[in-house]
């Protein structure tokens, strides 16, 4: 099909015609939108796929083709913004993208379909684009006959438009300030490694966030976003915290009976720990991915690592002092990734926040100081053996000296 189009294209240029009769129009299709700033506000790195880069393309080609012969559209109509853009536009300025797209020259959403039809661009061609590609469609019309040539354009080498950057420099400074300035004070250094051996201040920080963001929840389940994550005491920026969470998740709650909760916890701690026979045994199952090493808050319990699988966890009461009841329903809060296994058990999660990190940003901004502390609500036993093994495995697993 492409060969026929190209043959037709070149045959057109074999016809003797008046150059003024030729029409050349170009369409730029940007899939899934482009970043509202020319840098990633969470990593403070230059972002090639930005609206400022789109504007640079448009400026160059408007000079070549004439302003009326160039169109830009975004696909899909509601672009999936990056984390930084989404948080900034939601919490700070929801109109920034709209203003920037207008300034860059994007066609209105209502014109998109007609433009795509005019240039013969199909959804399949758009969906097949790589992460660093835009679609460029050229439409040539000579003496009433038209031919279209569609190509991919890699935008990695395109620098932002200086004029466009200057126009939105104040917005860019606000974005930088929002993400890179201190948002909250942390009163102690917390480390994800501590959570592999028992309750930790690191897990407590995010248990607090989950329990307070989902009012009415009684139990929180949280796994570290990274095995080596560290947040140092002192001022924290949003970037310090949100950079730890690389994947899109929701915050959800699930209603579980005490018996189901017991079964779930047996599974959690069965995956996390080996059965031990003395202080020379292995403890942490290091081959189990870090994001499956769940910690549990809201209950007081003991994990007997000398017991056989499915007979390890003894739950005594809630952290509020109420006896644990296997028949009672408990509301458990966790992220949507970990809730998938609960769905397999026939449970139905309820969404509390559609974006875990956006909800976390709101929670952080509403506080002045964070005081996380290891909850001391559970222990792995026998404690004496576990302490001896922990001292050794901190060196062997995490190379601590």
C-alpha positions as semicolon CSV with decimal commas, in nm:
position;residue;x (nm);y (nm);z (nm)
1;X;0,000;0,000;0,000
2;X;0,280;0,239;0,093
3;X;0,463;0,163;-0,236
4;X;0,148;0,251;-0,434
5;X;0,113;0,576;-0,244
6;X;0,477;0,668;-0,305
7;X;0,448;0,582;-0,676
8;X;0,141;0,802;-0,695
9;X;0,328;1,071;-0,503
10;X;0,622;1,075;-0,744
11;X;0,394;1,054;-1,049
12;X;0,224;1,371;-0,932
13;X;0,555;1,551;-0,938
14;X;0,612;1,434;-1,294
15;X;0,312;1,639;-1,404
16;X;0,379;1,986;-1,535
17;X;0,192;2,224;-1,309
18;X;0,195;2,572;-1,169
19;X;0,384;2,563;-0,833
20;X;0,126;2,793;-0,678
21;X;-0,136;2,522;-0,728
22;X;0,044;2,281;-0,494
23;X;-0,079;2,258;-0,134
24;X;0,141;2,108;0,138
25;X;-0,010;2,057;0,481
26;X;0,145;1,882;0,782
27;X;-0,004;1,724;1,093
28;X;0,189;1,637;1,412
29;X;0,029;1,372;1,634
30;X;0,162;1,352;1,991
31;X;0,046;1,027;2,159
32;X;-0,054;1,037;2,526
33;X;0,025;1,404;2,549
34;X;0,357;1,562;2,634
35;X;0,507;1,689;2,957
36;X;0,389;2,033;3,065
37;X;0,746;2,130;3,149
38;X;1,073;2,064;2,970
39;X;1,209;1,884;3,274
40;X;1,091;1,610;3,509
41;X;1,014;1,793;3,834
42;X;1,070;1,480;4,045
43;X;1,416;1,396;3,909
44;X;1,501;1,750;3,792
45;X;1,613;1,611;3,455
46;X;1,543;1,745;3,107
47;X;1,234;1,588;2,950
48;X;1,247;1,561;2,572
49;X;0,880;1,475;2,524
50;X;0,755;1,809;2,646
51;X;0,514;2,071;2,518
52;X;0,814;2,301;2,481
53;X;0,967;2,047;2,239
54;X;0,639;2,022;2,046
55;X;0,639;2,401;2,020
56;X;0,994;2,395;1,878
57;X;0,881;2,155;1,604
58;X;0,580;2,370;1,528
59;X;0,776;2,695;1,510
60;X;1,030;2,549;1,269
61;X;0,769;2,403;1,036
62;X;0,537;2,703;1,044
63;X;0,819;2,908;0,899
64;X;0,866;2,651;0,621
65;X;0,502;2,578;0,544
66;X;0,310;2,883;0,658
67;X;0,114;2,909;0,980
68;X;-0,213;2,788;0,826
69;X;-0,063;2,466;0,690
70;X;0,047;2,309;1,017
71;X;-0,177;2,139;1,275
72;X;-0,102;1,965;1,606
73;X;-0,326;1,715;1,785
74;X;-0,293;1,511;2,101
75;X;-0,388;1,144;2,122
76;X;-0,584;1,036;2,318
77;X;-0,814;1,330;2,383
78;X;-0,742;1,307;2,758
79;X;-0,366;1,246;2,777
80;X;-0,212;1,036;3,050
81;X;0,004;1,291;3,226
82;X;0,330;1,207;3,393
83;X;0,332;1,183;3,771
84;X;0,485;1,529;3,813
85;X;0,241;1,691;3,572
86;X;-0,058;1,514;3,726
87;X;0,027;1,616;4,081
88;X;0,116;1,971;3,988
89;X;-0,191;2,030;3,773
90;X;-0,420;1,872;4,033
91;X;-0,282;2,042;4,342
92;X;-0,153;2,370;4,200
93;X;-0,277;2,473;3,857
94;X;-0,533;2,266;3,669
95;X;-0,539;2,506;3,372
96;X;-0,166;2,501;3,289
97;X;-0,182;2,222;3,030
98;X;-0,475;2,386;2,855
99;X;-0,295;2,721;2,834
100;X;0,029;2,565;2,712
101;X;-0,141;2,353;2,444
102;X;-0,322;2,662;2,316
103;X;0,005;2,856;2,301
104;X;0,183;2,566;2,124
105;X;-0,090;2,563;1,859
106;X;-0,280;2,241;1,933
107;X;-0,609;2,203;1,750
108;X;-0,918;2,181;1,967
109;X;-1,026;1,831;2,067
110;X;-1,341;1,863;1,856
111;X;-1,124;1,910;1,545
112;X;-0,901;1,611;1,611
113;X;-1,105;1,340;1,436
114;X;-1,160;1,547;1,123
115;X;-0,788;1,624;1,101
116;X;-0,693;1,259;1,147
117;X;-0,940;1,161;0,874
118;X;-0,810;1,430;0,640
119;X;-0,455;1,301;0,677
120;X;-0,558;0,935;0,684
121;X;-0,399;0,867;1,022
122;X;-0,539;0,554;1,187
123;X;-0,548;0,465;1,559
124;X;-0,331;0,161;1,479
125;X;-0,052;0,382;1,346
126;X;-0,068;0,594;1,660
127;X;-0,077;0,299;1,897
128;X;0,237;0,150;1,739
129;X;0,451;0,457;1,815
130;X;0,757;0,413;2,034
131;X;0,808;0,601;2,358
132;X;1,021;0,871;2,189
133;X;0,824;0,907;1,865
134;X;0,563;1,139;1,726
135;X;0,369;1,087;1,404
136;X;0,416;1,338;1,121
137;X;0,172;1,327;0,831
138;X;0,230;1,532;0,512
139;X;-0,059;1,591;0,274
140;X;0,020;1,711;-0,078
141;X;-0,257;1,829;-0,309
142;X;-0,193;1,912;-0,672
143;X;-0,464;2,000;-0,921
144;X;-0,733;1,852;-0,699
145;X;-0,551;1,525;-0,636
146;X;-0,406;1,443;-0,292
147;X;-0,143;1,206;-0,157
148;X;-0,039;1,156;0,205
149;X;0,299;1,048;0,342
150;X;0,311;0,937;0,708
151;X;0,637;0,898;0,898
152;X;0,763;0,866;1,252
153;X;0,969;1,145;1,401
154;X;1,204;1,076;1,692
155;X;1,196;1,379;1,919
156;X;1,493;1,296;2,146
157;X;1,723;1,545;1,973
158;X;1,472;1,831;1,981
159;X;1,551;2,105;2,228
160;X;1,268;2,314;2,377
161;X;1,151;2,632;2,212
162;X;1,325;2,932;2,370
163;X;1,026;3,154;2,305
164;X;0,787;2,901;2,452
165;X;1,012;2,842;2,754
166;X;1,034;3,215;2,818
167;X;0,655;3,246;2,794
168;X;0,607;2,985;3,068
169;X;0,925;3,043;3,271
170;X;0,726;3,164;3,573
171;X;0,515;2,845;3,568
172;X;0,830;2,635;3,538
173;X;0,981;2,804;3,843
174;X;0,662;2,736;4,039
175;X;0,673;2,369;3,942
176;X;1,036;2,342;4,050
177;X;0,960;2,517;4,377
178;X;0,657;2,296;4,442
179;X;0,845;1,968;4,402
180;X;1,196;2,060;4,513
181;X;1,132;2,283;4,814
182;X;1,085;2,139;5,166
183;X;0,725;2,027;5,215
184;X;0,742;1,866;5,559
185;X;0,993;1,796;5,839
186;X;1,095;1,438;5,925
187;X;1,213;1,406;6,285
188;X;1,416;1,085;6,240
189;X;1,597;0,897;5,964
190;X;1,399;0,596;5,844
191;X;1,521;0,300;5,638
192;X;1,329;0,033;5,446
193;X;1,586;-0,234;5,540
194;X;1,468;-0,235;5,901
195;X;1,127;-0,360;5,789
196;X;1,265;-0,690;5,660
197;X;1,319;-0,810;6,018
198;X;1,019;-0,667;6,204
199;X;0,817;-0,349;6,261
200;X;0,995;-0,036;6,139
201;X;0,964;0,341;6,147
202;X;0,973;0,337;5,766
203;X;0,662;0,118;5,742
204;X;0,493;0,318;6,018
205;X;0,510;0,639;5,814
206;X;0,311;0,485;5,531
207;X;0,077;0,293;5,760
208;X;-0,016;0,631;5,910
209;X;-0,078;0,773;5,565
210;X;-0,297;0,478;5,460
211;X;-0,500;0,461;5,781
212;X;-0,562;0,836;5,793
213;X;-0,647;0,858;5,422
214;X;-0,900;0,573;5,453
215;X;-1,113;0,671;5,756
216;X;-1,272;0,371;5,922
217;X;-0,996;0,131;5,822
218;X;-0,863;-0,081;6,108
219;X;-0,577;-0,274;5,951
220;X;-0,307;-0,149;5,713
221;X;-0,085;-0,361;5,488
222;X;0,226;-0,201;5,337
223;X;0,533;-0,333;5,154
224;X;0,848;-0,125;5,087
225;X;0,868;0,046;4,745
226;X;1,243;-0,024;4,738
227;X;1,470;-0,248;4,949
228;X;1,723;0,032;5,005
229;X;1,493;0,331;5,045
230;X;1,613;0,584;5,303
231;X;1,454;0,912;5,410
232;X;1,690;1,126;5,614
233;X;1,579;1,336;5,907
234;X;1,522;1,702;5,833
235;X;1,329;1,879;5,557
236;X;1,164;1,650;5,298
237;X;1,054;1,755;4,952
238;X;0,771;1,587;4,764
239;X;1,033;1,457;4,524
240;X;1,220;1,282;4,807
241;X;0,914;1,073;4,893
242;X;0,728;1,034;4,564
243;X;1,040;0,921;4,379
244;X;1,026;0,602;4,584
245;X;0,696;0,500;4,420
246;X;0,766;0,423;4,055
247;X;0,438;0,255;3,964
248;X;0,082;0,376;3,934
249;X;-0,138;0,225;4,203
250;X;-0,462;0,306;4,378
251;X;-0,530;0,308;4,750
252;X;-0,811;0,063;4,827
253;X;-0,992;-0,092;5,121
254;X;-1,118;-0,449;5,150
255;X;-1,367;-0,594;5,399
256;X;-1,235;-0,925;5,534
257;X;-1,345;-1,159;5,810
258;X;-1,096;-1,222;6,087
259;X;-1,052;-1,576;5,954
260;X;-0,969;-1,448;5,604
261;X;-0,731;-1,194;5,752
262;X;-0,557;-1,470;5,949
263;X;-0,519;-1,678;5,631
264;X;-0,380;-1,378;5,443
265;X;-0,126;-1,305;5,717
266;X;-0,018;-1,670;5,724
267;X;0,054;-1,638;5,354
268;X;0,240;-1,306;5,398
269;X;0,472;-1,428;5,670
270;X;0,510;-1,770;5,511
271;X;0,657;-1,595;5,206
272;X;0,871;-1,358;5,410
273;X;1,046;-1,596;5,650
274;X;1,201;-1,941;5,653
275;X;1,117;-2,192;5,924
276;X;1,407;-2,170;6,168
277;X;1,564;-2,433;6,393
278;X;1,824;-2,223;6,573
279;X;2,039;-1,906;6,554
280;X;2,232;-2,049;6,258
281;X;1,921;-2,086;6,037
282;X;1,834;-1,857;5,748
283;X;1,561;-1,607;5,829
284;X;1,463;-1,370;5,545
285;X;1,361;-1,516;5,211
286;X;1,574;-1,273;5,010
287;X;1,466;-1,423;4,676
288;X;1,108;-1,313;4,744
289;X;1,075;-0,965;4,583
290;X;1,086;-0,675;4,828
291;X;0,737;-0,564;4,725
292;X;0,594;-0,885;4,872
293;X;0,748;-0,832;5,217
294;X;0,430;-0,687;5,364
295;X;0,411;-0,530;5,708
296;X;0,083;-0,527;5,902
297;X;-0,041;-0,249;6,133
298;X;-0,358;-0,234;6,341
299;X;-0,326;-0,579;6,503
300;X;-0,111;-0,723;6,781
301;X;0,029;-1,064;6,688
302;X;0,327;-1,299;6,705
303;X;0,488;-1,499;6,425
304;X;0,635;-1,829;6,551
305;X;0,904;-1,922;6,300
306;X;0,957;-2,266;6,449
307;X;0,599;-2,363;6,361
308;X;0,504;-2,523;6,031
309;X;0,362;-2,324;5,742
310;X;0,003;-2,199;5,795
311;X;0,038;-2,233;6,173
312;X;0,270;-1,944;6,249
313;X;0,059;-1,635;6,319
314;X;-0,119;-1,583;6,651
315;X;-0,335;-1,267;6,653
316;X;-0,432;-1,146;7,002
317;X;-0,614;-0,813;6,963
318;X;-0,637;-0,491;6,768
319;X;-0,396;-0,210;6,845
320;X;-0,694;-0,033;7,003
321;X;-0,721;-0,312;7,259
322;X;-1,025;-0,500;7,123
323;X;-1,009;-0,882;7,115
324;X;-0,949;-1,033;6,773
325;X;-1,262;-1,206;6,641
326;X;-1,231;-1,454;6,348
327;X;-1,600;-1,400;6,261
328;X;-1,596;-1,021;6,263
329;X;-1,548;-0,810;5,948
330;X;-1,238;-0,590;5,942
331;X;-1,163;-0,306;5,699
332;X;-0,814;-0,342;5,556
333;X;-0,636;-0,066;5,359
334;X;-0,357;-0,141;5,109
335;X;-0,250;-0,055;4,755
336;X;-0,425;-0,198;4,450
337;X;-0,125;-0,409;4,344
338;X;-0,130;-0,613;4,664
339;X;-0,509;-0,624;4,662
340;X;-0,504;-0,833;4,343
341;X;-0,446;-1,151;4,544
342;X;-0,745;-1,064;4,761
343;X;-0,960;-1,028;4,451
344;X;-0,859;-1,386;4,368
345;X;-1,008;-1,482;4,705
346;X;-1,343;-1,337;4,594
347;X;-1,311;-1,007;4,783
348;X;-1,406;-0,674;4,625
349;X;-1,182;-0,373;4,688
350;X;-1,328;-0,023;4,724
351;X;-1,117;0,258;4,578
352;X;-1,024;0,527;4,831
353;X;-0,781;0,720;4,608
354;X;-0,738;0,666;4,234
355;X;-0,371;0,770;4,252
356;X;-0,168;0,646;4,551
357;X;0,108;0,903;4,503
358;X;-0,128;1,195;4,454
359;X;-0,306;1,101;4,777
360;X;0,033;1,073;4,950
361;X;0,129;1,420;4,826
362;X;-0,194;1,565;4,967
363;X;-0,129;1,393;5,300
364;X;0,229;1,519;5,322
365;X;0,134;1,878;5,235
366;X;-0,125;1,881;5,513
367;X;0,144;1,819;5,777
368;X;0,430;2,018;5,928
369;X;0,629;1,740;6,097
370;X;0,635;1,361;6,063
371;X;0,702;1,145;6,370
372;X;0,722;0,782;6,247
373;X;0,808;0,518;6,507
374;X;0,832;0,140;6,490
375;X;0,492;0,026;6,612
376;X;0,608;-0,274;6,818
377;X;0,277;-0,446;6,744
378;X;0,427;-0,776;6,631
379;X;0,741;-0,984;6,661
380;X;0,903;-1,282;6,494
381;X;0,985;-1,553;6,745
382;X;1,183;-1,701;6,910
383;X;1,304;-1,345;6,959
384;X;1,648;-1,445;7,084
385;X;1,723;-1,654;6,777
386;X;1,576;-1,393;6,544
387;X;1,797;-1,117;6,689
388;X;2,109;-1,330;6,636
389;X;2,013;-1,416;6,277
390;X;1,920;-1,053;6,201
391;X;2,265;-0,930;6,307
392;X;2,421;-1,176;6,061
393;X;2,178;-1,127;5,772
394;X;2,202;-0,749;5,781
395;X;2,561;-0,808;5,671
396;X;2,503;-1,094;5,428
397;X;2,189;-0,957;5,261
398;X;2,248;-0,583;5,275
399;X;2,629;-0,575;5,306
400;X;2,611;-0,384;5,632
401;X;2,930;-0,380;5,838
